[in-house]
Amino acid sequence: QVQFVESGGGLVQPGGSLRLSCAASGISFDEAIMTWHRQVPGQAREWVATMFPGGATFYDDSVKGRFTISRNDANGTLYLQMNSLKPEDKAMYYCQEGGSPTWGQGTQVTVSS
């Protein structure tokens, strides 16, 4: 059974940092193209970042230079280091294996003073 469990969200002031984690199970994680997405209520889910096996990374322009996606293939965990957070980064964040229909429950990030 494919499962993704996100954690690490919270409330942070503008300019602050958070590190999100995603524990994946039921997939060959070291072969998986892994992605982070986010969603604001009433809006479509949007792509944030992707990491390929072997290390290539890609980011949406809105987070480039501030967010870093990484992975630990040994324990099947995906990370998203978020720095210089802005109020517009407030959203529910989800991880996914590229193309998979399975989503986790997400972790909420709120950026507010």
Secondary structure, DSSP 8 states (H G I E B T S, - for coil): --EEEEE--EEE-TT--EEEEEEEESS-GGG--EEEEEE-TTS--EEEEEE-TTS-EEE-TTTTTTEEEEEETTTTEEEEEE-S--GGG-EEEEEEETT-S-----EEEEE--
